[in-house]
């Protein structure tokens, strides 16, 4: 459980098209090659410490003839941003993915002191 100072809570959010492989026959659609996509996200302003980040699919266009598999992760979360990661495997064929994110954490204040 993280405890946050209520007067310094910051919430940032956004939505990102992670990939669209259908039109150009990319690896996610053909089912061969790299089966992972990463997108860097920068927060609109820095948090005091790495925030909690939640991801969700807002668009998932996939082939229905194979099993549907997905793994979403927020990796390398820092005060200034993170990497949005989508993975699939085996025979899953994904045409395109869009994900939304929500970051909640403490913001810095004018009263913060930084020594040295």
One Martini backbone bead per residue (centre of mass of N, CA, C, O) as a GRO file, in nm:
protein
  116
    1UNK     BB    1   0.095   0.037   0.025
    2UNK     BB    2   0.036   0.365  -0.067
    3UNK     BB    3   0.115   0.682   0.067
    4UNK     BB    4  -0.042   0.999   0.017
    5UNK     BB    5  -0.034   1.329  -0.021
    6UNK     BB    6  -0.327   1.482  -0.090
    7UNK     BB    7  -0.207   1.771  -0.194
    8UNK     BB    8   0.007   1.592  -0.409
    9UNK     BB    9  -0.176   1.466  -0.614
   10UNK     BB   10  -0.122   1.301  -0.927
   11UNK     BB   11  -0.280   1.295  -1.259
   12UNK     BB   12  -0.217   1.099  -1.547
   13UNK     BB   13  -0.307   1.074  -1.906
   14UNK     BB   14  -0.360   0.838  -2.191
   15UNK     BB   15  -0.325   0.764  -2.553
   16UNK     BB   16  -0.198   0.480  -2.759
   17UNK     BB   17  -0.067   0.376  -3.051
   18UNK     BB   18   0.123   0.095  -3.076
   19UNK     BB   19  -0.006  -0.054  -3.342
   20UNK     BB   20  -0.018  -0.123  -3.722
   21UNK     BB   21  -0.001  -0.433  -3.916
   22UNK     BB   22  -0.211  -0.489  -4.143
   23UNK     BB   23  -0.141  -0.304  -4.397
   24UNK     BB   24   0.194  -0.405  -4.391
   25UNK     BB   25   0.256  -0.695  -4.272
   26UNK     BB   26   0.333  -0.732  -3.988
   27UNK     BB   27   0.436  -0.934  -3.729
   28UNK     BB   28   0.164  -0.943  -3.569
   29UNK     BB   29  -0.004  -1.044  -3.823
   30UNK     BB   30   0.179  -1.289  -3.936
   31UNK     BB   31   0.333  -1.442  -3.679
   32UNK     BB   32   0.624  -1.316  -3.708
   33UNK     BB   33   0.869  -1.244  -3.517
   34UNK     BB   34   0.815  -0.992  -3.337
   35UNK     BB   35   0.597  -1.000  -3.020
   36UNK     BB   36   0.679  -0.694  -2.948
   37UNK     BB   37   0.573  -0.376  -2.803
   38UNK     BB   38   0.701  -0.036  -2.768
   39UNK     BB   39   0.619   0.266  -2.569
   40UNK     BB   40   0.692   0.579  -2.501
   41UNK     BB   41   0.624   0.771  -2.198
   42UNK     BB   42   0.545   1.107  -2.106
   43UNK     BB   43   0.499   1.314  -1.872
   44UNK     BB   44   0.380   1.636  -1.820
   45UNK     BB   45   0.508   1.587  -1.530
   46UNK     BB   46   0.684   1.531  -1.266
   47UNK     BB   47   0.733   1.319  -1.019
   48UNK     BB   48   0.865   1.247  -0.712
   49UNK     BB   49   0.793   0.950  -0.784
   50UNK     BB   50   0.716   0.665  -0.890
   51UNK     BB   51   0.429   0.576  -1.018
   52UNK     BB   52   0.127   0.448  -1.068
   53UNK     BB   53   0.045   0.213  -1.337
   54UNK     BB   54  -0.220   0.186  -1.578
   55UNK     BB   55  -0.354  -0.050  -1.814
   56UNK     BB   56  -0.548  -0.043  -2.130
   57UNK     BB   57  -0.764  -0.147  -2.365
   58UNK     BB   58  -0.916   0.036  -2.656
   59UNK     BB   59  -0.779  -0.144  -2.893
   60UNK     BB   60  -0.858  -0.473  -3.054
   61UNK     BB   61  -0.729  -0.619  -3.348
   62UNK     BB   62  -0.824  -0.953  -3.444
   63UNK     BB   63  -0.790  -1.280  -3.508
   64UNK     BB   64  -1.037  -1.548  -3.480
   65UNK     BB   65  -0.867  -1.826  -3.565
   66UNK     BB   66  -0.718  -1.771  -3.295
   67UNK     BB   67  -0.579  -1.729  -3.021
   68UNK     BB   68  -0.611  -1.499  -2.750
   69UNK     BB   69  -0.318  -1.299  -2.674
   70UNK     BB   70  -0.206  -1.105  -2.378
   71UNK     BB   71   0.046  -0.858  -2.261
   72UNK     BB   72   0.049  -0.604  -2.014
   73UNK     BB   73   0.301  -0.341  -1.951
   74UNK     BB   74   0.473  -0.145  -1.709
   75UNK     BB   75   0.793  -0.019  -1.773
   76UNK     BB   76   1.028   0.175  -1.647
   77UNK     BB   77   0.938   0.343  -1.406
   78UNK     BB   78   0.931   0.694  -1.357
   79UNK     BB   79   0.906   1.032  -1.299
   80UNK     BB   80   0.883   1.084  -1.640
   81UNK     BB   81   0.812   0.768  -1.715
   82UNK     BB   82   0.746   0.496  -1.962
   83UNK     BB   83   0.680   0.159  -2.074
   84UNK     BB   84   0.481   0.029  -2.318
   85UNK     BB   85   0.362  -0.319  -2.321
   86UNK     BB   86   0.318  -0.560  -2.590
   87UNK     BB   87   0.218  -0.910  -2.591
   88UNK     BB   88   0.260  -1.206  -2.790
   89UNK     BB   89   0.180  -1.553  -2.901
   90UNK     BB   90   0.210  -1.780  -3.121
   91UNK     BB   91  -0.096  -1.770  -3.328
   92UNK     BB   92  -0.139  -1.486  -3.281
   93UNK     BB   93  -0.328  -1.215  -3.449
   94UNK     BB   94  -0.240  -0.867  -3.472
   95UNK     BB   95  -0.331  -0.566  -3.611
   96UNK     BB   96  -0.419  -0.375  -3.352
   97UNK     BB   97  -0.321  -0.123  -3.092
   98UNK     BB   98  -0.474   0.041  -2.809
   99UNK     BB   99  -0.373   0.243  -2.523
  100UNK     BB  100  -0.430   0.317  -2.189
  101UNK     BB  101  -0.331   0.554  -1.926
  102UNK     BB  102  -0.253   0.565  -1.560
  103UNK     BB  103  -0.119   0.808  -1.329
  104UNK     BB  104  -0.027   0.781  -0.973
  105UNK     BB  105   0.106   1.051  -0.765
  106UNK     BB  106   0.349   1.243  -0.639
  107UNK     BB  107   0.420   1.574  -0.610
  108UNK     BB  108   0.585   1.837  -0.608
  109UNK     BB  109   0.704   2.116  -0.412
  110UNK     BB  110   0.799   2.428  -0.305
  111UNK     BB  111   0.902   2.288  -0.019
  112UNK     BB  112   1.117   2.145  -0.144
  113UNK     BB  113   1.432   2.000  -0.077
  114UNK     BB  114   1.767   2.024  -0.225
  115UNK     BB  115   2.052   1.861  -0.135
  116UNK     BB  116   2.320   1.863  -0.352
   0.00000   0.00000   0.00000
